[in-house]
Amino acid sequence: MSGTSADGIDAVIVNFEKKLTILGHAYKKFPIPFSKEIISLNKPSQNEIVHSHIVANKISKLTADLINKLLSKLSLHSDQIKAIGFHGCTIRHQPENFMSIQLGNAHLLAKLTGIKVISDFRNADIASKGQGAPLIPLFHNFLLKCSKKNKAIFLNLGGFANITVISANEITGYDCGPGNIYLDYWINKHKHKRYDDRGKWAKSGQIIKALLQKLLNDPYFKKKGPKSIGRDYFNEQWLLRNKPGQYIANDVQRTLLELTAEVCANQINKYKLINDLYICGGGTQNDLLIKRLKEKIVDKNIFFTKHLNVDPQLIEPAGFAWLAKQYINNQKLSYQKITGSNKANIIGIAYSA
């Protein structure tokens, strides 16, 4: 998995024979220039089609190298792996135009690892008039059933923040809005750092109430699900048109953190009859963000997903392993209540080794 932040690749090897067991994990950090190269492809540019294929090949080579090193570390052979679930880096997400593009050459990855690859998870759902995202809510439900529970909320704090709501009768989920995307962008712009470690820089600033209110007034936050979002909408231009440069930089960072906390808490607080909340994603490393969420969220028992035996950083890569398994088992998945699709689908496409 390489998320919206485009900062690197997480790989996990998962055994599903009796229960979910993560056998091993590896991470490859992208060099900052390569991260910027991926992010630059989120908007039109000269010769972007060729450029995107070159970047996709590089992502696949880096992913193959990471997987092969992880197999070697665990003394496993490619023949012992059923499949790789490979999401790729999203550079366009426009379900209204029946498209979502993830960078990654699945054919190349299969040949470099000698393992079947399952990829292109979103577009079957989009073709069925769904949003194509989020896809991990059904995996969240699987985790909950493993713990013999039947209702909970999950909050994923990635580049974008999304929630899963599981009750006894149905599973829903949608993107809340920006997660880490603007926090990472702003500190990179002003401090040349990848992310705000533990939220320390944001902690040094003050909330700019006028700016926060302008940001919260965006119509996306008032829109009901199913809904999904990407850099097509929440991008650099979205932030800059609110003229954050007129304020002190660390005050803007603090305000952007408050934006993420507010939009997430507002959604979670709607579900008064569900008591347990599990948080995952890179945002769990931001102490100030977690503190503000705990202060804003009402009447919930708040845990990290470690409570369900999966590290918060590994939920999404493990989730795509689970989705690959569903494809291998020819299992149709029902996302109607999550993405708004009009039918259950087998999601993904297989690429032979």
Disulfide bonds with the S-S distance in Angstrom:
none
